[in-house]
């Protein structure tokens, strides 16, 4: 790989946490947000050769992530994506970030139309100027300012409403399988853990590598087997089955990261491990089961 290719990869790695902050709030999920980030990075790699000289590569990358998030939202049909430019230009907005709005819980962002949501995230969470945000979204400056103002007002209203803290739960059978998987980690009995895997098991060590099939994922469990740094607990992340991982040297109360599990029948079919993507802990909704 030449120097230009290495510089491009380094830029993507450095930008990944910021892209995740954006995509997680656009989708209302740290897990779905990572899916969108991965999609955006693949599209960036594919488009890099034909993009020519990039005056602002970070804005270019955010634009790709923005479009990938909109594609995700269209597939999921989560609320309106477009607003009238004419209507938006009727309402001006201040050009200063709003820290109160930036601290709003992630689920609240999903109650905004996508343009308002994007404007607030880019301006108040990530600190872009109005001009930069408008360029990323592909909107006019007045429309961006109006979307920002409306989004801020809606989020402030949501903070005054009673918070719905109820999170979805997994069924009893899935919970029993999750607990059994985590107990294998706790006991260091990785033969039991491996016996729970589907033959076509997929492992995504986020931001590092992906493996498919029992033969390819052996190294993953071997590393956990020899590492005494971690403690484990069964839990839910955004209502999904997860193993919460604690760093013994730091805290046994606050997880350092998490591992999301998906089951196929009575086997584990997909493992998504956020060991190297701890930026996903920001704004996470989780609870411990055992």
ABEGO torsion letter per residue (X at the ends): XBAAAAAAAAAAAAAAAAAAAAAAAAAGBAAAAAAAAAAAAAAAAAAAAAAEBBABAAAAAAAAAAAAAAAAAAAAGBEBABBBAAAAAABBBBABBBAAAAABBAAAAAABBAAAAAAAAAAAAAGBBAAAAAAAAGBBAAAAAAAAAAAAAAAAAAAABBBBABBBBBBAAAAAAAAAAAAAAAAGBAAAAAAABBAABBBBBBGABBBBEAAAAAAAAAAAAABAABBBBBBBBGGBBBBBBBBAAABAABBABBBBBBBBEABBABBBBAAABAAAABGBBBBBAX
